[in-house]
Amino acid sequence: MGNDAKIKFVVVGAGHIGKRHAEMIRRDAEGELVAMVDIRSKEECGADAFDVPFFKTFEDLLKSDLEFEVVNICTPNGLHAEQSLQALEALKHVVCEKPMGLTKSSCEDLIFKSLQVSKQVFCVMQNRYSPPSEWIKSIISDGILGEIYMVQLNCYWNRDDRYYKVGGWKGTKDLDGGTLFTQFSHFIDIMYWLFGDIDNIQGKFADFNHQTSTHFEDSGFVSFDFVNGGMGSLNYSTSVANQNLESSMTIIGENGSVKIGGQYMNEVEICNISGYEMPVLKESNPANDYGPYKGSAANHNYIISNVIDTLKGRTSPTTNALEGLKVVEIIERIYKVRNEQLTYTK
């Protein structure tokens, strides 16, 4: 591939996020959207704005002899690993929306296949690109906070019947997988990115008001130790009335304290570090807006740029496949605690 050649992308799944990927590919001077895949028609998906061939299945796409290098997997969570594997077997690079899979073993299969066929798997964790995230990463990496004592991650969102549509995939065990996979894996990723792996997981879980709309808990208090030192907690809920409340991380360190917060962990609320002056950060992108509810920051343009830059040899993936696996593994371990607790209490 010449360095001036455009990278050709196919987006599989033409829902909200799939259309977001398609738009960001279209806007990048070095990217080209060549097809979209969805079991619904272009009209049903509301994807008329994209003047590219539309295929019902990935198999139909492969039969077309269309040339492309990258497959963006933007389908329901439970299909991510299987469809990513299919793309790798077709010798294509993969951009996989979070989560990479719903089990550690399915993620291991993907990593094995990607190494076998020498293709990249990029995991979408766009919150890493927000200015507060980039800043907090730099002060942790540079040791400015000193030894880390405590980390508290709070994720309090609204996900009600406006979100969980009857007959949809959200809220189902097989295709959604759980609140931590769908809503809060971005924040678990940021925590892992900053502080590494966790151990000694304990938890308390509840389903306050989603008994008729989901197959899993909507709230939890989780505590753990960091393998690298310090202790942490994750407190989360989708039972917040009306609108999202906050996504925040409070870090207590040897040399001071920091809190990044706001609805989407997009603001620095507190920076109190001995002998350190807080720099002026660039403004965060707004949240993905889905009408009645909102998601994480709309940073998908950075994802597409990183894919193109990596494939052209200029950089490396922002979130690699092993990191994607680790986030899934951490959630799987938290849910193991939840399942044991629910089994015991029946």
C-alpha positions in Angstrom: 0.0 0.0 0.0 1.4 3.4 -1.0 1.6 5.9 1.8 -0.6 8.3 -0.1 -3.3 5.6 -0.7 -6.6 5.9 1.2 -7.4 3.3 3.7 -10.7 1.5 2.7 -13.1 0.8 5.6 -16.3 -1.2 5.8 -18.7 -0.6 8.8 -20.7 -3.6 10.1 -23.7 -2.4 12.0 -25.5 0.8 11.0 -27.0 1.9 14.3 -26.1 5.1 16.2 -22.4 4.2 16.6 -22.0 2.6 13.2 -23.2 5.8 11.5 -20.8 7.7 13.7 -17.9 5.6 12.5 -19.0 6.0 8.9 -19.2 9.7 9.2 -15.7 10.0 10.8 -14.3 7.8 8.1 -15.9 10.0 5.5 -14.5 13.1 7.0 -10.9 11.8 7.2 -8.9 12.8 4.1 -7.0 9.5 4.2 -10.0 7.3 4.8 -12.6 5.9 2.5 -15.9 4.3 3.4 -16.6 1.6 0.7 -19.5 -0.3 2.2 -21.9 -0.8 5.1 -23.4 -4.1 6.4 -26.6 -4.4 8.4 -29.5 -7.0 8.4 -31.8 -4.0 7.9 -32.1 -1.9 4.8 -30.3 1.4 4.3 -33.6 3.2 4.7 -34.5 1.3 7.9 -31.1 2.2 9.4 -31.5 5.9 8.5 -28.2 5.6 6.6 -29.3 7.2 3.3 -26.6 9.9 3.8 -23.9 7.3 3.0 -23.7 6.7 -0.7 -22.0 3.3 -0.5 -23.1 -0.3 -1.2 -25.2 -1.9 1.6 -25.0 -5.6 2.3 -27.2 -7.8 4.5 -24.4 -10.0 5.8 -20.6 -10.0 5.9 -20.7 -13.1 3.7 -22.5 -11.2 1.0 -19.9 -8.5 1.2 -17.0 -11.0 0.7 -18.8 -12.5 -2.3 -18.9 -9.0 -3.9 -15.1 -8.9 -4.5 -15.1 -5.3 -3.1 -11.6 -4.3 -2.0 -11.1 -3.0 1.6 -8.5 -3.2 4.4 -10.5 -2.5 7.6 -13.7 -3.8 9.2 -15.4 -1.7 11.9 -17.6 -3.9 14.1 -20.4 -1.7 15.5 -23.0 -4.4 16.2 -24.6 -5.5 19.5 -22.0 -6.5 22.1 -22.6 -10.3 21.9 -21.7 -10.3 18.2 -18.4 -8.4 18.5 -16.0 -11.4 19.0 -17.6 -13.6 16.4 -17.7 -10.9 13.7 -14.2 -9.7 14.5 -12.9 -13.3 14.1 -14.8 -13.5 10.8 -13.0 -10.3 9.6 -9.6 -11.6 10.7 -10.2 -14.9 8.9 -10.9 -12.8 5.8 -7.4 -11.2 6.4 -8.8 -7.7 7.3 -7.8 -5.4 10.1 -10.5 -4.9 12.8 -11.8 -1.9 14.7 -14.0 -3.3 17.4 -16.4 -1.2 19.4 -16.4 -1.9 23.1 -16.5 -4.5 24.5 -14.1 -6.6 22.5 -16.1 -9.6 23.6 -18.2 -10.8 26.5 -15.7 -13.4 27.7 -12.0 -13.4 28.2 -11.7 -16.7 26.2 -13.4 -15.1 23.1 -10.9 -12.2 23.3 -8.0 -14.7 23.5 -9.3 -16.4 20.4 -9.3 -13.0 18.6 -5.7 -12.1 19.7 -4.5 -15.6 18.7 -6.1 -15.2 15.2 -4.8 -11.6 14.8 -1.2 -12.7 15.5 -1.7 -15.8 13.2 -2.8 -13.6 10.2 -0.6 -10.5 11.1 -3.6 -8.2 11.3 -4.3 -5.4 13.9 -7.3 -5.4 16.3 -8.1 -1.8 17.5 -10.4 -1.5 20.5 -12.6 1.5 20.7 -12.0 3.3 24.0 -12.5 6.9 22.9 -12.6 8.3 26.4 -8.8 8.0 26.5 -8.7 11.0 24.0 -10.5 13.4 26.3 -8.3 16.2 27.6 -8.8 15.3 31.3 -8.0 11.7 30.6 -4.8 12.6 28.7 -3.8 15.0 31.5 -4.4 12.5 34.3 -2.5 9.8 32.4 0.5 12.2 32.2 0.6 13.0 35.9 0.2 9.3 36.9 2.9 8.2 34.4 5.3 11.0 35.6 4.7 10.1 39.3 3.5 13.6 40.2 0.9 12.2 42.6 3.5 9.9 44.2 2.3 6.7 45.7 -1.4 6.0 45.0 -3.5 5.4 48.1 -7.1 5.3 47.0 -9.1 5.5 43.8 -12.9 5.9 43.7 -14.8 5.5 40.4 -18.4 6.7 40.4 -20.7 6.1 37.4 -24.3 7.2 37.9 -26.3 7.2 34.7 -29.9 7.2 33.5 -31.0 4.3 31.4 -34.8 3.9 31.5 -37.5 2.6 29.1 -36.5 5.3 26.6 -33.3 3.3 26.2 -34.4 -0.3 26.8 -36.9 -0.7 23.9 -39.1 -3.7 23.9 -37.8 -6.3 21.4 -34.3 -4.6 21.2 -30.9 -6.2 22.0 -30.1 -3.8 24.9 -30.7 -5.4 28.2 -30.5 -9.0 27.0 -28.0 -11.4 28.5 -26.6 -12.7 25.2 -26.3 -9.5 23.1 -25.8 -6.8 25.8 -24.0 -8.8 28.5 -24.5 -6.4 31.4 -24.3 -2.8 32.6 -20.5 -2.9 33.1 -20.0 -4.0 29.5 -22.4 -1.6 27.8 -22.4 1.5 29.9 -19.3 1.6 32.0 -16.5 -0.3 30.3 -15.0 3.0 29.1 -14.4 4.1 32.7 -13.0 0.7 33.8 -10.7 1.0 30.8 -9.5 4.4 32.0 -8.9 3.0 35.5 -6.9 0.0 34.1 -5.0 2.3 31.7 -3.9 4.5 34.7 -3.4 2.0 37.5 -3.2 -1.5 36.1 -4.9 -4.7 37.2 -7.0 -5.3 40.2 -7.3 -8.2 42.8 -9.3 -9.1 45.9 -12.6 -8.1 44.3 -15.7 -7.8 46.6 -19.1 -6.5 45.7 -22.7 -5.8 46.5 -25.2 -5.7 43.6 -28.9 -4.8 43.2 -31.6 -4.5 40.5 -33.7 -1.5 41.7 -35.9 -0.8 38.7 -34.9 -2.7 35.6 -36.6 -6.1 36.4 -38.8 -5.8 33.3 -36.3 -4.3 31.0 -33.0 -6.1 31.5 -31.7 -9.5 32.5 -29.1 -8.2 34.9 -28.3 -5.9 37.8 -28.5 -2.1 37.4 -26.4 -1.1 40.3 -23.3 -2.1 42.3 -20.7 -1.2 44.9 -17.4 -3.0 44.1 -14.1 -2.8 46.1 -10.7 -4.1 45.2 -6.9 -3.7 45.6 -4.6 -2.6 42.8 -1.9 -5.1 42.0 0.5 -2.1 41.8 -0.5 -0.8 45.2 -3.4 1.1 46.7 -7.1 0.3 46.9 -10.1 1.2 44.8 -13.8 1.1 44.4 -16.3 1.3 41.6 -19.8 2.5 42.4 -22.3 2.4 39.5 -26.0 2.6 38.7 -28.3 3.1 35.7 -31.2 3.8 38.0 -30.6 7.6 38.2 -33.9 9.4 37.4 -34.4 11.6 34.4 -30.8 12.1 33.2 -27.1 11.1 33.8 -25.7 12.4 37.2 -22.0 11.9 36.9 -19.0 9.8 35.8 -16.1 10.7 38.1 -12.8 9.5 39.4 -11.3 10.7 42.6 -7.6 9.8 43.2 -5.9 10.2 46.6 -2.1 10.1 46.4 0.9 10.7 48.5 1.4 14.2 47.1 -2.2 15.4 46.7 -5.7 14.7 45.4 -7.3 14.9 42.0 -11.0 14.5 40.9 -12.1 14.4 37.3 -15.9 14.5 36.9 -18.9 15.9 35.2 -21.5 13.7 33.5 -18.9 12.0 31.3 -15.6 12.4 33.2 -14.9 15.4 31.0 -14.0 18.0 33.6 -11.2 18.5 36.1 -13.1 19.3 39.3 -10.2 19.2 41.8 -6.5 19.4 41.4 -4.7 19.8 44.8 -1.1 18.7 44.4 1.8 20.1 46.3 4.0 22.4 44.2 2.0 21.7 41.0 0.2 24.2 38.8 -2.7 22.8 36.8 -2.2 23.5 33.1 -5.0 24.9 30.9 -6.6 22.0 29.0 -8.3 22.1 25.7 -12.1 21.8 25.7 -13.6 18.3 25.7 -15.8 17.1 22.9 -19.5 16.9 23.7 -21.1 13.6 24.6 -22.7 11.3 22.0 -26.3 12.5 21.8 -28.9 9.8 21.4 -31.9 12.1 21.9 -33.4 11.2 25.3 -30.1 9.9 26.7 -26.5 10.6 26.2 -23.3 8.5 26.1 -19.6 9.0 26.3 -17.5 11.7 24.6 -17.8 11.9 20.8 -14.1 11.2 20.1 -14.5 8.7 17.3 -12.6 11.0 14.9 -9.4 10.3 17.0 -10.1 6.5 16.7 -10.2 6.6 12.9 -7.1 8.8 12.7 -5.2 6.4 15.0 -6.2 3.4 12.8 -5.0 5.2 9.6 -1.8 6.4 11.2 -1.0 3.0 12.6 -1.6 1.2 9.3 0.6 3.8 7.5 3.4 3.1 10.0 3.3 6.4 11.8 2.2 5.3 15.3 0.8 2.4 17.3 -2.8 1.6 18.4 -4.1 3.8 21.2 -6.0 0.8 22.7 -4.5 -2.5 21.7 -6.2 -5.9 21.7 -4.5 -7.0 25.0 -5.9 -3.9 26.8 -9.3 -4.7 25.3 -9.1 -8.2 26.7 -8.0 -7.0 30.1 -11.1 -4.7 30.5 -13.3 -7.7 29.5 -11.5 -9.9 32.0 -11.9 -7.4 34.9 -15.6 -7.1 34.2 -15.9 -10.9 33.9 -14.2 -11.2 37.4 -16.5 -8.6 38.9 -19.5 -10.5 37.5 -18.2 -13.7 38.9 -18.5 -12.1 42.3 -22.0 -10.9 41.5 -23.1 -14.4 40.2 -21.8 -16.1 43.4 -23.6 -13.6 45.5 -26.9 -13.9 43.7 -26.6 -17.7 43.7 -26.0 -17.6 47.5 -28.9 -15.3 48.2 -31.6 -17.3 46.3 
